């Protein structure tokens, strides 16, 4: 078998595979409880990481509601 100068000599090229067969092979190696645990852990980790952003958004929304309420009250008093 001939190799070009860009290929590694130690490893032959892998056969082409589709995403479906790759996904099926990966799921076949991982038991369902471990897969569910990994998914839940990933979801919880994402919430933990983005929690400060969620909190800042919540604070900003509360401040905006208070400003709108104050503006409405001042307009009612001014009229």
N, CA, C and O atoms as a printed pandas DataFrame, in Angstrom:
     atom_number atom_name residue_name chain_id  residue_number  x_coord  y_coord  z_coord
0              1         N          UNK        A               1    0.846   -1.176    0.000
1              2        CA          UNK        A               1    0.000    0.000    0.000
2              3         C          UNK        A               1    0.890    1.237    0.000
3              4         O          UNK        A               1    1.807    1.351    0.813
4              5         N          UNK        A               2    0.618    2.148   -0.902
5              6        CA          UNK        A               2    1.422    3.361   -1.002
6              7         C          UNK        A               2    0.760    4.487   -0.206
7              8         O          UNK        A               2   -0.463    4.626   -0.194
8              9         N          UNK        A               3    1.587    5.273    0.446
9             10        CA          UNK        A               3    1.115    6.414    1.210
10            11         C          UNK        A               3    1.720    7.684    0.627
11            12         O          UNK        A               3    2.845    7.685    0.128
12            13         N          UNK        A               4    0.964    8.740    0.700
13            14        CA          UNK        A               4    1.533   10.020    0.290
14            15         C          UNK        A               4    2.367   10.574    1.438
15            16         O          UNK        A               4    2.315   10.054    2.553
16            17         N          UNK        A               5    3.123   11.607    1.175
17            18        CA          UNK        A               5    4.001   12.164    2.205
18            19         C          UNK        A               5    3.219   12.828    3.344
19            20         O          UNK        A               5    3.802   13.107    4.391
20            21         N          UNK        A               6    1.917   13.088    3.171
21            22        CA          UNK        A               6    1.135   13.737    4.223
22            23         C          UNK        A               6    0.487   12.736    5.169
23            24         O          UNK        A               6    0.025   13.125    6.242
24            25         N          UNK        A               7    0.439   11.461    4.805
25            26        CA          UNK        A               7   -0.173   10.460    5.665
26            27         C          UNK        A               7    0.866    9.838    6.589
27            28         O          UNK        A               7    2.049    9.747    6.261
28            29         N          UNK        A               8    0.386    9.416    7.749
29            30        CA          UNK        A               8    1.282    8.725    8.669
30            31         C          UNK        A               8    1.515    7.310    8.164
31            32         O          UNK        A               8    0.583    6.656    7.696
32            33         N          UNK        A               9    2.721    6.846    8.251
33            34        CA          UNK        A               9    3.046    5.513    7.770
34            35         C          UNK        A               9    2.599    4.460    8.777
35            36         O          UNK        A               9    2.312    3.326    8.395
36            37         N          UNK        A              10    2.538    4.813   10.033
37            38        CA          UNK        A              10    2.233    3.835   11.062
38            39         C          UNK        A              10    0.771    3.410   11.087
39            40         O          UNK        A              10    0.461    2.315   11.556
40            41         N          UNK        A              11   -0.125    4.243   10.600
41            42        CA          UNK        A              11   -1.550    3.962   10.734
42            43         C          UNK        A              11   -2.231    4.000    9.370
43            44         O          UNK        A              11   -2.136    5.003    8.663
44            45         N          UNK        A              12   -2.907    2.934    8.992
45            46        CA          UNK        A              12   -3.646    2.969    7.729
46            47         C          UNK        A              12   -4.873    3.867    7.861
47            48         O          UNK        A              12   -5.363    4.068    8.972
48            49         N          UNK        A              13   -5.375    4.407    6.767
49            50        CA          UNK        A              13   -6.544    5.286    6.849
50            51         C          UNK        A              13   -7.775    4.523    7.318
51            52         O          UNK        A              13   -7.952    3.347    7.001
52            53         N          UNK        A              14   -8.616    5.206    8.073
53            54        CA          UNK        A              14   -9.832    4.587    8.587
54            55         C          UNK        A              14  -10.873    4.506    7.483
55            56         O          UNK        A              14  -10.907    5.365    6.602
56            57         N          UNK        A              15  -11.726    3.483    7.517
57            58        CA          UNK        A              15  -12.788    3.408    6.519
58            59         C          UNK        A              15  -13.803    4.519    6.747
59            60         O          UNK        A              15  -14.017    4.933    7.886
60            61         N          UNK        A              16  -14.431    5.008    5.680
61            62        CA          UNK        A              16  -15.417    6.072    5.858
62            63         C          UNK        A              16  -16.611    5.566    6.659
63            64         O          UNK        A              16  -17.066    4.439    6.458
64            65         N          UNK        A              17  -17.109    6.384    7.549
65            66        CA          UNK        A              17  -18.272    6.005    8.338
66            67         C          UNK        A              17  -19.244    7.174    8.372
67            68         O          UNK        A              17  -18.845    8.329    8.224
68            69         N          UNK        A              18  -20.493    6.873    8.564
69            70        CA          UNK        A              18  -21.500    7.923    8.653
70            71         C          UNK        A              18  -21.699    8.307   10.100
71            72         O          UNK        A              18  -21.278    7.589   11.007
72            73         N          UNK        A              19  -22.333    9.428   10.313
73            74        CA          UNK        A              19  -22.581    9.892   11.679
74            75         C          UNK        A              19  -23.503    8.935   12.420
75            76         O          UNK        A              19  -23.366    8.753   13.630
76            77         N          UNK        A              20  -24.428    8.329   11.713
77            78        CA          UNK        A              20  -25.373    7.411   12.366
78            79         C          UNK        A              20  -24.659    6.193   12.922
79            80         O          UNK        A              20  -24.937    5.771   14.044
80            81         N          UNK        A              21  -23.740    5.622   12.152
81            82        CA          UNK        A              21  -23.043    4.442   12.656
82            83         C          UNK        A              21  -22.095    4.810   13.779
83            84         O          UNK        A              21  -21.907    4.024   14.708
84            85         N          UNK        A              22  -21.493    5.989   13.715
85            86        CA          UNK        A              22  -20.607    6.432   14.782
86            87         C          UNK        A              22  -21.396    6.641   16.063
87            88         O          UNK        A              22  -20.961    6.222   17.135
88            89         N          UNK        A              23  -22.562    7.291   15.960
89            90        CA          UNK        A              23  -23.399    7.527   17.133
90            91         C          UNK        A              23  -23.902    6.215   17.708
91            92         O          UNK        A              23  -23.898    6.029   18.925
92            93         N          UNK        A              24  -24.333    5.307   16.848
93            94        CA          UNK        A              24  -24.830    4.018   17.327
94            95         C          UNK        A              24  -23.724    3.237   18.025
95            96         O          UNK        A              24  -23.974    2.580   19.036
96            97         N          UNK        A              25  -22.515    3.302   17.500
97            98        CA          UNK        A              25  -21.408    2.592   18.125
98            99         C          UNK        A              25  -21.080    3.198   19.483
99           100         O          UNK        A              25  -20.777    2.469   20.428
100          101         N          UNK        A              26  -21.136    4.517   19.592
101          102        CA          UNK        A              26  -20.845    5.156   20.868
102          103         C          UNK        A              26  -21.923    4.843   21.892
103          104         O          UNK        A              26  -21.615    4.600   23.059
104          105         N          UNK        A              27  -23.183    4.846   21.473
105          106        CA          UNK        A              27  -24.254    4.547   22.411
106          107         C          UNK        A              27  -24.221    3.092   22.833
107          108         O          UNK        A              27  -24.628    2.773   23.950
108          109         N          UNK        A              28  -23.753    2.209   21.986
109          110        CA          UNK        A              28  -23.680    0.797   22.326
110          111         C          UNK        A              28  -22.643    0.520   23.392
111          112         O          UNK        A              28  -22.746   -0.482   24.099
112          113         N          UNK        A              29  -21.658    1.369   23.526
113          114        CA          UNK        A              29  -20.602    1.151   24.509
114          115         C          UNK        A              29  -20.927    1.752   25.871
115          116         O          UNK        A              29  -20.274    1.418   26.860
116          117         N          UNK        A              30  -21.910    2.620   25.939
117          118        CA          UNK        A              30  -22.223    3.316   27.178
118          119         C          UNK        A              30  -23.594    2.854   27.680
119          120         O          UNK        A              30  -24.589    3.030   26.976
120          121         N          UNK        A              31  -23.670    2.278   28.862
121          122        CA          UNK        A              31  -24.970    1.839   29.395
122          123         C          UNK        A              31  -25.907    3.031   29.601
123          124         O          UNK        A              31  -25.461    4.153   29.839
124          125         N          UNK        A              32  -27.194    2.769   29.506
125          126        CA          UNK        A              32  -28.192    3.826   29.604
126          127         C          UNK        A              32  -28.109    4.604   30.923
127          128         O          UNK        A              32  -28.182    5.832   30.884
128          129         N          UNK        A              33  -27.961    3.961   32.090
129          130        CA          UNK        A              33  -27.855    4.746   33.330
130          131         C          UNK        A              33  -26.669    5.710   33.325
131          132         O          UNK        A              33  -26.777    6.834   33.816
132          133         N          UNK        A              34  -25.547    5.273   32.773
133          134        CA          UNK        A              34  -24.389    6.165   32.708
134          135         C          UNK        A              34  -24.634    7.310   31.739
135          136         O          UNK        A              34  -24.196    8.435   31.979
136          137         N          UNK        A              35  -25.332    7.030   30.648
137          138        CA          UNK        A              35  -25.658    8.069   29.682
138          139         C          UNK        A              35  -26.590    9.100   30.304
139          140         O          UNK        A              35  -26.394   10.302   30.120
140          141         N          UNK        A              36  -27.597    8.645   31.035
141          142        CA          UNK        A              36  -28.519    9.564   31.704
142          143         C          UNK        A              36  -27.801   10.378   32.773
143          144         O          UNK        A              36  -28.037   11.579   32.908
144          145         N          UNK        A              37  -26.926    9.725   33.532
145          146        CA          UNK        A              37  -26.174   10.439   34.562
146          147         C          UNK        A              37  -25.295   11.523   33.932
147          148         O          UNK        A              37  -25.212   12.637   34.451
148          149         N          UNK        A              38  -24.644   11.199   32.823
149          150        CA          UNK        A              38  -23.797   12.179   32.153
150          151         C          UNK        A              38  -24.623   13.347   31.625
151          152         O          UNK        A              38  -24.190   14.497   31.696
152          153         N          UNK        A              39  -25.813   13.055   31.095
153          154        CA          UNK        A              39  -26.672   14.120   30.575
154          155         C          UNK        A              39  -27.141   15.032   31.703
155          156         O          UNK        A              39  -27.128   16.255   31.556
156          157         N          UNK        A              40  -27.551   14.454   32.815
157          158        CA          UNK        A              40  -28.015   15.248   33.959
158          159         C          UNK        A              40  -26.861   16.067   34.541
159          160         O          UNK        A              40  -27.032   17.233   34.898
160          161         N          UNK        A              41  -25.702   15.449   34.630
161          162        CA          UNK        A              41  -24.532   16.158   35.144
162          163         C          UNK        A              41  -24.146   17.317   34.225
163          164         O          UNK        A              41  -23.781   18.390   34.706
164          165         N          UNK        A              42  -24.222   17.114   32.930
165          166        CA          UNK        A              42  -23.921   18.184   31.985
166          167         C          UNK        A              42  -24.917   19.321   32.076
167          168         O          UNK        A              42  -24.538   20.490   32.018
168          169         N          UNK        A              43  -26.188   18.985   32.217
169          170        CA          UNK        A              43  -27.227   20.008   32.341
170          171         C          UNK        A              43  -27.035   20.816   33.621
171          172         O          UNK        A              43  -27.109   22.045   33.604
172          173         N          UNK        A              44  -26.790   20.120   34.727
173          174        CA          UNK        A              44  -26.580   20.803   36.010
174          175         C          UNK        A              44  -25.317   21.663   35.963
175          176         O          UNK        A              44  -25.301   22.764   36.514
176          177         N          UNK        A              45  -24.273   21.182   35.321
177          178        CA          UNK        A              45  -23.056   21.965   35.198
178          179         C          UNK        A              45  -23.282   23.231   34.379
179          180         O          UNK        A              45  -22.728   24.285   34.695
180          181         N          UNK        A              46  -24.091   23.131   33.331
181          182        CA          UNK        A              46  -24.409   24.306   32.530
182          183         C          UNK        A              46  -25.176   25.343   33.317
183          184         O          UNK        A              46  -24.918   26.541   33.198
184          185         N          UNK        A              47  -26.125   24.883   34.125
185          186        CA          UNK        A              47  -26.887   25.816   34.972
186          187         C          UNK        A              47  -25.949   26.483   35.975
187          188         O          UNK        A              47  -26.033   27.691   36.197
188          189         N          UNK        A              48  -25.064   25.703   36.577
189          190        CA          UNK        A              48  -24.130   26.247   37.560
190          191         C          UNK        A              48  -23.224   27.303   36.927
191          192         O          UNK        A              48  -22.972   28.351   37.523
192          193         N          UNK        A              49  -22.742   27.026   35.734
193          194        CA          UNK        A              49  -21.826   27.957   35.076
194          195         C          UNK        A              49  -22.534   29.243   34.677
195          196         O          UNK        A              49  -21.978   30.329   34.837
196          197         N          UNK        A              50  -23.767   29.135   34.153
197          198        CA          UNK        A              50  -24.477   30.309   33.657
198          199         C          UNK        A              50  -25.364   30.975   34.707
199          200         O          UNK        A              50  -26.068   31.933   34.386
200          201         N          UNK        A              51  -25.350   30.500   35.943
201          202        CA          UNK        A              51  -26.185   31.064   37.004
202          203         C          UNK        A              51  -25.948   32.566   37.210
203          204         O          UNK        A              51  -26.929   33.296   37.353
204          205         N          UNK        A              52  -24.720   33.067   37.232
205          206        CA          UNK        A              52  -24.541   34.518   37.400
206          207         C          UNK        A              52  -25.191   35.331   36.277
207          208         O          UNK        A              52  -25.692   36.428   36.520
208          209         N          UNK        A              53  -25.185   34.807   35.070
209          210        CA          UNK        A              53  -25.816   35.516   33.958
210          211         C          UNK        A              53  -27.328   35.565   34.170
211          212         O          UNK        A              53  -27.958   36.599   33.947
212          213         N          UNK        A              54  -27.908   34.441   34.602
213          214        CA          UNK        A              54  -29.350   34.404   34.868
214          215         C          UNK        A              54  -29.719   35.377   35.984
215          216         O          UNK        A              54  -30.725   36.081   35.890
216          217         N          UNK        A              55  -28.911   35.416   37.034
217          218        CA          UNK        A              55  -29.190   36.311   38.151
218          219         C          UNK        A              55  -29.093   37.770   37.729
219          220         O          UNK        A              55  -29.927   38.584   38.124
220          221         N          UNK        A              56  -28.080   38.111   36.927
221          222        CA          UNK        A              56  -27.927   39.486   36.453
222          223         C          UNK        A              56  -29.122   39.886   35.587
223          224         O          UNK        A              56  -29.625   41.004   35.703
224          225         N          UNK        A              57  -29.571   38.991   34.733
225          226        CA          UNK        A              57  -30.740   39.270   33.890
226          227         C          UNK        A              57  -31.968   39.517   34.755
227          228         O          UNK        A              57  -32.741   40.439   34.493
228          229         N          UNK        A              58  -32.149   38.697   35.780
229          230        CA          UNK        A              58  -33.296   38.854   36.678
230          231         C          UNK        A              58  -33.242   40.203   37.394
231          232         O          UNK        A              58  -34.261   40.884   37.503
232          233         N          UNK        A              59  -32.067   40.593   37.882
233          234        CA          UNK        A              59  -31.926   41.892   38.549
234          235         C          UNK        A              59  -32.219   43.037   37.590
235          236         O          UNK        A              59  -32.902   43.994   37.955
236          237         N          UNK        A              60  -31.710   42.947   36.372
237          238        CA          UNK        A              60  -31.952   43.998   35.387
238          239         C          UNK        A              60  -33.442   44.131   35.078
239          240         O          UNK        A              60  -33.948   45.245   34.941
240          241         N          UNK        A              61  -34.144   43.010   34.968
241          242        CA          UNK        A              61  -35.572   43.056   34.673
242          243         C          UNK        A              61  -36.355   43.689   35.830
243          244         O          UNK        A              61  -37.298   44.445   35.600
244          245         N          UNK        A              62  -35.966   43.382   37.062
245          246        CA          UNK        A              62  -36.631   43.982   38.227
246          247         C          UNK        A              62  -36.413   45.492   38.251
247          248         O          UNK        A              62  -37.337   46.257   38.528
248          249         N          UNK        A              63  -35.179   45.914   37.957
249          250        CA          UNK        A              63  -34.888   47.345   37.930
250          251         C          UNK        A              63  -35.691   48.051   36.846
251          252         O          UNK        A              63  -36.206   49.147   37.069
252          253         N          UNK        A              64  -35.800   47.438   35.687
253          254        CA          UNK        A              64  -36.580   48.037   34.609
254          255         C          UNK        A              64  -38.055   48.155   34.978
255          256         O          UNK        A              64  -38.691   49.165   34.675
256          257         N          UNK        A              65  -38.603   47.127   35.631
257          258        CA          UNK        A              65  -40.009   47.187   36.054
258          259         C          UNK        A              65  -40.223   48.313   37.058
259          260         O          UNK        A              65  -41.224   49.028   36.996
260          261         N          UNK        A              66  -39.271   48.469   37.991
261          262        CA          UNK        A              66  -39.394   49.532   38.981
262          263         C          UNK        A              66  -39.315   50.909   38.316
263          264         O          UNK        A              66  -40.069   51.813   38.677
264          265         N          UNK        A              67  -38.412   51.076   37.353
265          266        CA          UNK        A              67  -38.293   52.351   36.650
266          267         C          UNK        A              67  -39.562   52.674   35.870
267          268         O          UNK        A              67  -40.022   53.816   35.874
268          269         N          UNK        A              68  -40.127   51.669   35.201
269          270        CA          UNK        A              68  -41.363   51.885   34.448
270          271         C          UNK        A              68  -42.496   52.264   35.397
271          272         O          UNK        A              68  -43.299   53.149   35.101
272          273         N          UNK        A              69  -42.550   51.590   36.531
273          274        CA          UNK        A              69  -43.601   51.882   37.513
274          275         C          UNK        A              69  -43.460   53.314   38.036
275          276         O          UNK        A              69  -44.451   54.032   38.163
276          277         N          UNK        A              70  -42.217   53.729   38.340
277          278        CA          UNK        A              70  -41.989   55.087   38.822
278          279         C          UNK        A              70  -42.327   56.123   37.756
279          280         O          UNK        A              70  -42.893   57.170   38.070
280          281         N          UNK        A              71  -41.988   55.844   36.503
281          282        CA          UNK        A              71  -42.315   56.766   35.420
282          283         C          UNK        A              71  -43.829   56.901   35.244
283          284         O          UNK        A              71  -44.339   58.001   35.031
284          285         N          UNK        A              72  -44.534   55.789   35.332
285          286        CA          UNK        A              72  -45.991   55.831   35.199
286          287         C          UNK        A              72  -46.621   56.636   36.343
287          288         O          UNK        A              72  -47.547   57.418   36.131
288          289         N          UNK        A              73  -46.103   56.428   37.555
289          290        CA          UNK        A              73  -46.645   57.174   38.708
290          291         C          UNK        A              73  -46.340   58.659   38.574
291          292         O          UNK        A              73  -47.192   59.487   38.897
292          293         N          UNK        A              74  -45.144   59.017   38.105
293          294        CA          UNK        A              74  -44.806   60.427   37.966
294          295         C          UNK        A              74  -45.630   61.080   36.848
295          296         O          UNK        A              74  -45.980   62.255   36.949
296          297         N          UNK        A              75  -45.937   60.336   35.795
297          298        CA          UNK        A              75  -46.768   60.876   34.718
298          299         C          UNK        A              75  -48.197   61.086   35.210
299          300         O          UNK        A              75  -48.832   62.076   34.848
300          301         N          UNK        A              76  -48.706   60.175   36.025
301          302        CA          UNK        A              76  -50.060   60.309   36.552
302          303         C          UNK        A              76  -50.152   61.515   37.494
303          304         O          UNK        A              76  -51.151   62.235   37.492
304          305         N          UNK        A              77  -49.103   61.732   38.301
305          306        CA          UNK        A              77  -49.090   62.884   39.210
306          307         C          UNK        A              77  -48.934   64.183   38.440
307          308         O          UNK        A              77  -49.518   65.201   38.811
308          309         N          UNK        A              78  -48.150   64.155   37.373
309          310        CA          UNK        A              78  -47.911   65.346   36.585
310          311         C          UNK        A              78  -49.123   65.755   35.753
311          312         O          UNK        A              78  -49.252   66.929   35.406
312          313         N          UNK        A              79  -49.998   64.837   35.430
313          314        CA          UNK        A              79  -51.146   65.167   34.585
314          315         C          UNK        A              79  -52.245   65.835   35.326
315          316         O          UNK        A              79  -53.273   66.169   34.737
